[in-house]
Amino acid sequence: MKKFRFGAVAFVTALLIAGCGEKKKEEQAQSDQSSAPAASAPATTSTPAPAPADSQQAAATPSSSGNGEQKLNVYNWSDYIGEHTVEDFEKATGIKVQYDVYDSNEALEAKLMAGNTGYDIVVPTGPFLGRQIKAGIYQKIDKTKLKNYGNLDPLILQAEAAFDPGNEYAVPYFWGTVGIGINVDKVKQRLGDNAPVDSLDLLLKPEYADKLKDCGVTMLDSPSDIFPLIFNYLGKDPHTTSPDDFAAAQKVMQGIRPDIKYFHSSSYINDLANGEVCAVLGWSGDVFIAASRAADAKNGNNIEYHIPKEGSLLWVDNLAIPKDAQHVDNALKFIDNLLDPKVAAAGVNFVTYPSSVKLELMPDVSPDIAKNPGIYPTDDVKKKLFPDKIVDAETERLRTRTWTTIKTGQ
């Protein structure tokens, strides 16, 4: 992974000690995640892995789990792994992977808090990870069984440690930002050459949003991602707990609410790629996936991603093992496999999110990705990124209540 080289040492400390925020997911995510698998059996709804590629073999060796079963139950964000990683791991180890997907931290947390999930690996984002660690959801990671642990970027480890002191309960996976995805031509047709595509003005000011309504405006259905951006946009502390500040954010959102086609954390990917929406506030990698799909389809939709010039949220997703996991040894082998530079590079190239593995160890990462400032931000942009934080129960209730009011218009 590319190391953060900020203009000032103080900013490195402030940004990366504090932690990160939330993330991404694809249209294939199971948004009806109402049924968790029993501890004795994997879920019946899953995303099958594609056929293995001969050129990419899993960096793992055959083994059995702690209870002797050659099984592993994974619950991850949709389309958030290398295209052939699961099948290659199965081929190399003989371990059968049941791979289920979700598209929000809230959905994951609901299952974890209910207990007896049956999963061996889950992928929570920073603040959720921290809260779940305090709730006793996870077991400690046995780092002695992770031969590739040294490949991790120390600064991303430091960021994860804000929610997991000592990096005891989780391993950083992918990271990214929240920003603006646009259909270049459709936005230009409606707003001209000087459209503020690198500013939240594009989506939060009615004079712009009104003109984009007919081609489709969407936002993440994720208050923990959206509110910090709005607070920062308004010149407030991104982590404010003030009811007055939430009221101010609500006022901004209500001003453009009629222009928003929908709130969803995965549907916008295909819709943006297919030209069904033209402006989104979403996760960085998702917009790049949309751009890739549009290019592959040769459908004429030119998609771009911009980190807002006002600043944006930096988040980190993490690999963790629930306390009731039944196949711990297999889980550790799967995590270690993900930290192999070749496997990690394949993941970066497929999902277009930066890996927690050091970029200099991954020469197989596409130059178009490694040099893309929307994926690996420039130093100047990094100075405006801010982490997420764990909120207390009272603020969580206020945030949820305000978000519900915004979405329903009531």
Secondary structure by P-SEA (a helix, b strand, c coil): ccccccccaaaaaaaaaaccccccccccccccccccccccccccbbbbbcccccccccccccccccccccbbbbbbccccccccaaaaaaaacccccbbbbbccaaaaaaaaaaccccccbbbbcaaaaaaaaaaccccccccccccccccccaaaaaaaacccccccccccccccccbbbbaaaaaaaccccccccccccccccccccccccccbbbbbccccccaaaaaaaaccccccccaaaaaaaaaaaaaccccccccccccaaaaaaacccccccccaaaaaaaaaaaaaacccbbbbbbccccbbbbbbbbbbbccccccaaaaaaaaaaaacaaaaaaaaaaccccccccccccccccccccccccccccaaaaaabbbbbbbcaaaaaaaaaaaaaaaacc
